[in-house]
Amino acid sequence: MKTFYNTLKIEENICPPDCSACRKKCGEVQQDKGLDGTGIREVHIPEIDVHMAYTCNQCSDPACLDVCPTGAMTKSEADGIVRINDAKCLGCGLCDLSCPYGGIDFHAGSKKASKCDLCDGRPQCQEVCPVHAISFIKARSITQHFHEDPLLSGSSLCIGCVAETTLRFILRVMGKDTFLFGAPGCGTNMFNGQGIRTMIRIPAHMSNMTTVPSTMTGVKRYYRKMGKDVRCVAFVGDGCATDVGFQPLSGAAERNENIIFICYDNEGYMNTGVQRSSTTPYGGWTTTTPAMGKRKGKQIPSKNVPLIMAAHGIPYVATAVIAYPEDFLMKLLKAKAVKEGMSYIHILSPCILGWGFGIPASLDICRAAVETNYFPLWECEQGEYRLTKEVEKPKPISEYTKLLKKFSHLEKEDFEELQRIVDKRFRHIKALTKILL
Amino acid sequence: MSALKQMRKAGCEDAVTVLTMEDYPPYSPMSLPYVVSDKVKQADIQMVPDGFFDHMNATFTRGRKVVGIAPGEQRVLYNNGKGDSYDSLLIATGSDPFVPSILKKAGGIGFHVMDDCLALIQQLKARKKATILGAGLVAMELAAALKEKGNEVQVIAPRERILRNYFDIEASRRIIDLFADSGTAVNVNWGEATAAEQSGNEIKVRFNQDKALETEILLVCIGVKPRVSFLAGSGIDISEGVVVDRQMRTNIPNIFAAGDAAEAVDFFTGQRGLNPIVPNAVSQGKIAGSTMAGEKAEYEGWLPMNTFNFFGHLATSIGKTVPSKGDDALVEKDNGYYKKIICRDGKLLGAAFLDTDIDAGVIQYLIRKRTEIGRYKDILLHAPREVGLWLMNEAEKHETISKEE
């Protein structure tokens, strides 16, 4: 994982028509610096009802920097901001000619290029946006919690699978003195590697699917007895956590062992050829719940495992996706802080092969799952339920299912049924958040 | 420089030596007109910060001219009789201005390297009246720079159209008019110089059809040609420039070429040709660096493009600006601006803008990605900046969400 930097995030198509608050504010800020451009620009195209704003991406490999004939363009290693050194700038416009994203504002009149410099860390545009379309995402809130990355590069997971990024993220937050536990599944590649090489630099143990929690129990109790504080973290798929290894998991939760159990849920046995599991959703295609003729994928809803785990009364349970890193980080830190009792985190992990989608879409799918309430983000801390990312206007389930081939056979009544299941589940978790202890 | 940076980015730790025949720190020839106009100081056009080569773990040797290459022994030969061995070699020697000998003898100077620039600045101390032969980008940039500096300057264009690689006849005429408005005459259709002589401070040049002129400074900017003469006899395949494939490899193993010296493929036709401009040189350098570091990279071809600002006006062109048969050319204009886009089969092939609010790089993106613009070409012409940004954004999303849809 490379360094993260703060960044501006702009929501699409929520700008009010004719609004130019961000550009006007930016213009004032630039003018104070003696420049007459702007670093952000509203775009209104009434013909096709498009209203949004654009700014520089502060690219990691900026095209503008490559072409600048005088080296006036620089990217700071400290804050990632791409800046123009006005004294060296020719005003030749080559940066504007090379930036594919419209990040440079070039003025022939004054022979000057100007661009967004995030106001050196305090962007003014976001403060004046009347609809909060612009937000300033702070990377430091995440990176300050990062330890050295114990995973080396190169796993044999499918290209674009988020499981690797997810495990990397987990381990960077967990830090040293962490023991990793796993069971047969896609993640095996990251534990055992291929051939004689592994990509992991911390103790990692592979057990049978049925013995992960009990193995963790033994290791944790041993070290506790030796007076050492180590973290035992499991990273297993839904086959192990929710089906084959569920009894020992439930047993460990009942005993309230001090372990952190993380399930990456790809909704099936993806490593063995995409068979259904108890978390395969209603209507979802797998090789054992096919979609042909009258058969339309799995005909029963999935098992709501995080809720079942919360019902054990363990100190911490949460759902998470890598697409919301701040949320994910907060949950990992809470799980890490639990010194008495068990933590369980359930992660939705899209499977390129089994779900059927294009390689770069994993994060979009994670986001859509949250935005449609298909996979609400919540936590249950000491019995108290809380939605950690409440979606203001949930999108219809079709906005999620349309991204995935595994739902492509569904018809209108199937979507209605799936929507009903999603709504019912969301009402359930929402109701739980209102219970006063 | 791009190749070096790219090699290091790719994790290549091999020893690298960068040679230049000039005696200055690295700079781009395109900065030179701005030194003439005093927009920047000579010291400020240095491309890389001090300590750059140490940071890159590379050796920089200046004032060292390469006079030959012996691929069999893997050696480069220097003008001081010595040489060095190499494992891989990048030829990025750029280009030389073409100055016919009759003009050179009469005191005509080219304008391409720092020494030319310093010679011109020296001449300007005693003389004020300058004539520029040629009507390409260097000629026009230099004319604007000299005028801004307060010199009397005229441009002699051999043909009717100026900047003919970039603009159609109408845009060309409008640019000529804008030059005239600022007191700089652009005389077209003068053809080639046939004779020239110097007496004292005066240079006299005669052209066909009894045209003649007198000037104090004669700048010859009628074109550049790849600086490849030192490669004669090396066995390296040369047409006009060094012939390279899409990985910037020459016909000889471990020898690569990029930039003005290289003859790489055209984006549209896939045919090899010259296009000596900075953005194409930079992207070729990056491809060469990747290939030399053992990475897979493929050059998608060069596009003619430029952005030219003069007397507060801006002329920009990318790709094709004169339609071929079957192309769709759309124009919107009034007294203050000129906009033209060329499309074919719903894809953008090129665009030219004069005094229009645009993001040129976004237009280049739409051409290079062959973005579907068919339904939106009219509004793209009308509001190129807004619609361009939106089309780019949609294309980027389409690429990330799903290619299968």
Interface residues (C-beta under 8 A of the other chain):
Chain A: E12 R41 V43 H44 I45 E47 I48 V50 M52 Y54 D61 A63 D66 V67 P69 T70 G71 A87 K88 L90 G91 C92 G93 L94 C95 D96 L97 S98 C99 P100 Y101 G102 I104 F106 A108 G109 K111 F357 G358 P360 A361 D364 L403 K405
Chain B: S2 K5 K9 Y27 S28 M30 S31 Y34 K39 V40 D44 I45 Q46 M47 V48 P49 V278 P279 V282 K286 M305 N306 T307 N309 G312 H313 L314 T316 I318 D355 D359 A360 G361 V362 Q364 Y365 Y376 I379 A383 R385 E386 V387 G388 L389 W390 M392 N393 E399 T400 I401 S402 K403 E404
